[in-house]
Structure formats: C-alpha cells, structure tokens
Amino acid sequence: MKETIKISAEESLCLYEWKQLKPRFGDKCSQYFDQRKQAKMQWVQDSSQSNIDNLNNVRREASRYLKNKRRNI
C-alpha cells in the first residue's frame, strides 16, 4: 500500500531524483581553511599589528585559491 501511494505521488507530482554534486573542496582547500582559522585564533588572543597583517595575508591567499578553484570547476 505504501509503495503504491509513493509511486502514484511521484508520477502525479513529477518528482525526480536529485543529482549528485561534485565535491567542491579537497585536501588543499581544507589546508587553507585550517590556516585561516588558526590565524584568526592568534589574532583573537593577541590583536597585535603583526597578527592582523598575518590574518589579512592568509585570508587573501585563501580567497585567491578558492576563487581560482571555483573558476576551474
């Protein structure tokens, strides 16, 4: 009974299976995420100018890499 209801609902509502998406992030991306997280934690603990500069540099590198990665997918 349950299967017949499910089948008739799929036919009448035109439900389809979802496509499987490609994995977006790899090992290299996770390294950038970890570096960015670690730089942020250092900045939170000590907000010196060197930590601010380090955080900005890590963010910039990560953004560039991820932007280029999205363009190539």
C-alpha positions as CSV (number, residue, x, y, z in Angstrom):
1,M,0.0,0.0,0.0
2,K,2.8,2.4,1.0
3,E,4.7,1.7,-2.3
4,T,1.6,2.3,-4.5
5,I,0.9,5.7,-2.8
6,K,4.6,6.6,-3.2
7,I,4.6,5.7,-6.9
8,S,1.4,7.5,-7.7
9,A,2.6,10.6,-5.9
10,E,5.8,10.6,-7.8
11,E,4.0,10.2,-11.1
12,S,1.5,12.9,-10.4
13,L,3.9,15.4,-8.9
14,C,6.7,14.6,-11.4
15,L,9.3,14.1,-8.7
16,Y,12.8,13.2,-9.8
17,E,16.0,12.1,-8.1
18,W,18.4,14.7,-7.1
19,K,21.7,14.9,-9.0
20,Q,24.8,14.1,-7.1
21,L,27.0,17.2,-6.8
22,K,30.7,17.1,-7.3
23,P,32.8,17.5,-4.2
24,R,33.8,21.1,-4.0
25,F,36.7,21.2,-1.6
26,G,39.7,18.9,-1.5
27,D,42.7,18.5,0.8
28,K,44.4,21.7,-0.4
29,C,41.2,23.7,0.4
30,S,41.0,22.3,3.9
31,Q,44.6,23.3,4.5
32,Y,43.7,26.9,3.6
33,F,40.6,26.7,5.9
34,D,42.8,25.5,8.8
35,Q,45.4,28.2,8.2
36,R,42.7,30.9,8.1
37,K,41.2,29.5,11.3
38,Q,44.5,29.3,13.1
39,A,45.4,32.9,12.0
40,K,42.1,34.2,13.3
41,M,42.6,32.4,16.7
42,Q,46.0,34.0,17.0
43,W,44.5,37.4,16.2
44,V,41.8,36.9,18.8
45,Q,44.3,36.0,21.5
46,D,46.7,38.8,20.7
47,S,45.5,41.6,18.4
48,S,49.0,43.0,17.6
49,Q,49.7,44.5,14.2
50,S,51.8,41.5,13.1
51,N,48.9,39.2,13.8
52,I,46.5,41.5,11.9
53,D,48.9,41.5,8.9
54,N,49.3,37.7,9.1
55,L,45.5,37.2,9.2
56,N,45.0,39.5,6.2
57,N,47.7,37.7,4.2
58,V,46.2,34.3,4.9
59,R,42.7,35.4,4.1
60,R,43.9,36.9,0.8
61,E,45.8,33.8,-0.2
62,A,42.8,31.6,0.7
63,S,40.4,33.7,-1.2
64,R,42.6,33.7,-4.3
65,Y,43.0,30.0,-4.3
66,L,39.3,29.3,-3.7
67,K,38.2,31.8,-6.4
68,N,40.5,30.1,-8.9
69,K,39.3,26.7,-7.8
70,R,35.7,27.7,-8.4
71,R,36.5,29.1,-11.9
72,N,38.2,25.9,-12.9
73,I,35.3,23.6,-11.8
